[in-house]
């Protein structure tokens, strides 16, 4: 079970990381993990279901703003956040409706239309956002008296939520819905002839992706302290899909890697090396590299390396660790 | 007893009449072949029956039920199984997972659960899947990803997947194309065995006259969307109109000869 040990190692790394990282790095890592939750939504709708979705950032924005709205009305965070996540279901269904008729690029354009609509209309509604272009402010919550204000503690909250979301995603992959989505992605007509209601499958996939996005959004507000409309513009959604496509679309590790590429790496490079626009440069460079060397995404890179090493005869195939110095 | 019929069926694409006033019947326990030259409209008939095309005129009935309102998925759940000329298998699922999914959809929200016929409720046992895999000759490949199957086996998998729906009507679209002669004969035996399934009818679109001769009880000949002849193979082969449609040139006489 090589795969399982890889996942264990990855999980252990995520749990132990704060021991070795600065406070600022914990903050970036928490951000990356919150994004990874949203990326899991793309894992479902695009990775499993093959439906192009270019409004994942809008779902995050919805989750963040709606949680903020309920908080302003005096709700507890622990009630406001799940409510916003549940309300994302009808939003996801709405976005999924064009998928009944559209495929591929056309569907991409339609979902991008939603992203524009959310950014230009919905996220300007003052009843939702409080009416300030300066953004919505959040405070970090405590749980049963346990204070989650520090970056490290908030990181662990995000990590727990991510672990639950990832577990559900893995279960989903093996469920009837997961297999139905893969069947639909592989051969839509074959899936219809097998009795699959592709309408129901698509709407379920989109509403699940919306819930993942809104769950991430609810966590994002208190993490960042302030949330602005611009963070959820259509370009953010496009970058998200590109990144997760590069990192590995149909896998949980792919979502983590995408989160790290989106929020951790640029933060580190930006502050340490002073490089600007890294969030746009990284996906472009990664895409070029990966198209060349790992067409299945970063998550499949170890396998590719092992195969490549096996072919060249320097490492035993499948057991690369033995030959390492 | 009539299982499925088309009544005055007609459909056109951009002004081209693909099927015209077609009346066709499939009885229970019967294997019916639909033959004709390329472009005769054979696959179009299958698409009208399975709901992938909506006809402009006429209708399709299954056990007397007008299917007009039913989507392909609902027709599948009602008991119309089909295969495709180019197999539409799920490359990332194994052979076993295909059948498992087909069974599971029959009792899932994702598969129009409410439309299930009550008579065949209950969970399919593991051995139902095993029996189907054996019957279609896929036993050695149960754990193989469909994307890795050669064409002949992918076609068998499509047949197995369709059978997992416990269909009343099975539609086979050129199952023997691209197959070696002995493969096609094996396939013929498989199809003949299927006739034993109680109450099922089979409609077969096929160019391979060897296979048609081997299995078909009744043959419809289609040309330019119109019915040219119907009857048993030996009879329709004598029909001068059929010969003319098929020939076009002397060289094609072979295509009508039993292989």
Interface residues (C-beta under 8 A of the other chain):
Chain A: X176 X177 X179 X180 X182 X183 X185 X186 X187 X189 X190 X191 X192 X193 X194 X195 X196 X197 X198 X200 X201 X204
Chain B: X50 X52 X71 X72 X73 X74 X76 X77 X81 X82 X84 X87 X88 X89 X90 X91 X92 X93 X97 X98 X100 X101 X102 X104 X105 X106 X108 X109 X110 X111 X112 X146 X147 X158 X161 X162 X164 X165
